[in-house]
């Protein structure tokens, strides 16, 4: 149990985000509604990030979020399936360049979460799969996400579930578009810098 020196002014453990108390928001007040959405999205992202970090530390998992995403991509493509995934396919799935994917896969091989094998039918092709430790990490990640989905959707009517899904899909589309704009900008500026040399 945490002693008084481990608690912040809010009574929450230091480094932890205290849950935001539910407030009645006048949804017809556009400013109040948007402020509440912004506040909730920010605190939710921070809480998810902190909880995943604490879970990884508690389980002795030495992975970054990016590495965990790679484990998830490999696992979803190959686990319990007669399927393979190459480093190039991992790069496409994560929307990163092949050299970056190669470096990330090699790091995970050294950490013991991923294995690489030459394809027996095509020696040029290197297939990536999970080790037992990689499978354990994937299961923990999937269970965490499943619990989160159950907590958010528990007790909702079918109509409320549809509205929730629509809202999350819109949020996903917003992030995808914003990421693409940033990638395009970075490519343009990198091209301009390269052209000046």
C-alpha positions in Angstrom: 0.0 0.0 0.0 1.3 3.4 -0.9 2.3 5.7 2.0 1.4 9.4 2.1 4.7 10.4 0.5 3.8 8.4 -2.6 0.6 10.3 -3.2 0.2 13.6 -5.0 -2.0 16.5 -4.0 -5.1 14.9 -5.7 -4.7 11.7 -3.6 -3.7 9.7 -6.7 -0.4 7.9 -6.7 2.3 10.1 -8.2 2.6 9.5 -11.9 -1.0 8.3 -12.1 -3.8 10.1 -13.6 -6.8 10.4 -11.3 -10.1 9.4 -13.1 -11.9 12.5 -14.4 -15.2 12.7 -12.4 -18.3 12.5 -14.7 -19.7 15.9 -15.4 -23.0 16.8 -16.9 -22.1 18.6 -20.1 -24.6 20.6 -22.1 -24.1 18.9 -25.4 -25.9 21.7 -27.2 -23.1 24.0 -26.0 -20.6 23.4 -28.8 -17.6 24.9 -26.9 -18.3 22.9 -23.7 -18.9 19.7 -25.7 -15.7 20.1 -27.7 -13.6 21.0 -24.6 -14.9 17.9 -22.8 -14.2 15.6 -25.8 -10.7 17.1 -26.1 -10.0 16.7 -22.4 -11.3 13.1 -22.3 -9.3 12.0 -25.4 -6.1 13.5 -23.9 -6.6 11.9 -20.5 -7.7 8.6 -22.0 -4.6 8.4 -24.3 -2.4 9.2 -21.4 -4.1 6.6 -19.1 -3.8 3.9 -21.8 -0.1 4.7 -22.4 0.6 4.6 -18.6 -1.3 1.4 -18.0 0.4 -0.4 -20.9 3.8 0.8 -19.6 2.9 -0.4 -16.0 1.6 -3.7 -17.4 4.8 -4.3 -19.4 7.0 -3.5 -16.4 5.0 -5.7 -14.1 5.2 -8.6 -16.6 8.9 -8.0 -17.2 8.3 -7.1 -20.9 11.1 -4.9 -22.3 9.2 -3.6 -25.3 8.4 -0.1 -26.6 4.9 0.7 -27.9 6.3 0.5 -31.4 7.8 -2.9 -30.8 4.6 -4.1 -29.3 2.8 -3.0 -32.4 5.2 -5.0 -34.5 4.6 -8.1 -32.3 0.9 -7.6 -32.8 1.2 -7.3 -36.6 3.3 -10.5 -36.8 1.0 -12.4 -34.4 -2.2 -11.4 -36.1 -0.8 -12.5 -39.5 0.7 -15.8 -38.4 -0.5 -17.1 -35.0 -2.7 -20.2 -35.3 -2.6 -19.9 -39.0 -0.7 -21.6 -41.8 0.5 -18.2 -43.0 3.7 -16.2 -43.1 4.7 -12.6 -43.1 7.9 -11.0 -44.5 9.8 -8.0 -43.2 8.5 -6.1 -46.3 4.9 -7.0 -45.3 5.5 -5.9 -41.7 6.9 -2.6 -43.0 3.7 -2.1 -45.1 1.4 -3.0 -42.2 3.2 -0.5 -39.9 3.6 2.1 -42.7 7.3 2.3 -42.2 10.2 1.8 -44.6 11.7 -1.7 -45.0 15.1 -0.7 -43.5 13.3 0.5 -40.3 11.2 -2.7 -40.2 14.4 -4.8 -40.6 16.1 -3.0 -37.7 13.0 -3.3 -35.5 12.6 -7.1 -36.4 16.3 -7.6 -35.6 15.9 -5.9 -32.2 13.0 -8.1 -31.4 15.0 -11.2 -32.5 17.8 -10.2 -30.1 15.2 -9.6 -27.3 13.7 -13.1 -28.0 10.2 -12.1 -29.1 10.5 -12.7 -32.8 12.3 -15.3 -35.0 13.3 -15.1 -38.6 13.5 -18.0 -41.0 14.3 -18.3 -44.7 11.3 -19.4 -46.8 12.0 -23.0 -47.8 10.4 -22.3 -51.2 12.2 -19.0 -51.9 15.5 -18.5 -50.2 15.3 -14.7 -50.9 12.3 -14.4 -48.7 12.7 -14.1 -44.9 9.6 -15.0 -42.9 9.0 -13.5 -39.5 7.2 -15.3 -36.6 6.7 -15.1 -32.9 8.6 -17.0 -30.3 6.9 -18.3 -27.2 7.7 -15.1 -25.4 6.3 -13.1 -28.3 3.1 -15.2 -28.2 2.8 -14.4 -24.4 3.2 -10.7 -25.0 0.6 -10.8 -27.8 -1.9 -12.6 -25.5 -1.4 -10.0 -22.8 -1.9 -7.2 -25.3 -5.0 -8.8 -26.7 -6.5 -9.5 -23.3 -5.8 -5.9 -22.3 -7.6 -4.6 -25.4 -10.5 -7.0 -24.9 -11.0 -5.9 -21.3 -10.9 -2.2 -22.4 -13.5 -2.9 -25.1 -15.7 -4.8 -22.7 -15.5 -2.0 -20.1 -16.4 0.7 -22.6 -19.3 -1.2 -24.3 -20.7 -3.1 -21.3 -24.3 -2.2 -20.6 -24.8 -0.3 -23.8 -27.9 -0.8 -26.0 -27.4 -1.8 -29.6 -28.1 1.8 -30.7 -25.5 3.1 -28.2 -23.0 0.5 -29.5 -23.5 1.7 -33.1 -23.0 5.3 -32.0 -19.8 4.3 -30.1 -18.4 2.4 -33.1 -19.2 5.3 -35.4 -17.5 7.8 -33.1 -14.4 5.6 -32.7 -14.2 5.0 -36.5 -14.4 8.8 -37.1 -11.6 9.3 -34.6 -9.5 6.6 -36.3 -10.2 8.2 -39.7 -9.1 11.6 -38.3 -5.9 10.2 -37.0 -5.2 8.3 -40.2 -5.7 11.5 -42.3 -3.6 13.6 -39.9 -0.8 11.0 -40.0 -0.9 11.0 -43.8 -0.7 14.8 -43.9 2.3 14.7 -41.6 4.0 12.0 -43.7 3.4 13.9 -46.9 4.8 17.1 -45.3 7.9 15.3 -44.0 8.5 13.7 -47.5 8.1 17.1 -49.2 10.4 18.9 -46.7 13.0 16.0 -46.9 12.8 16.3 -50.8 13.3 20.1 -50.6 16.3 19.7 -48.3 17.8 17.0 -50.5 17.3 19.2 -53.6 19.3 22.0 -52.1 22.5 20.0 -51.5 
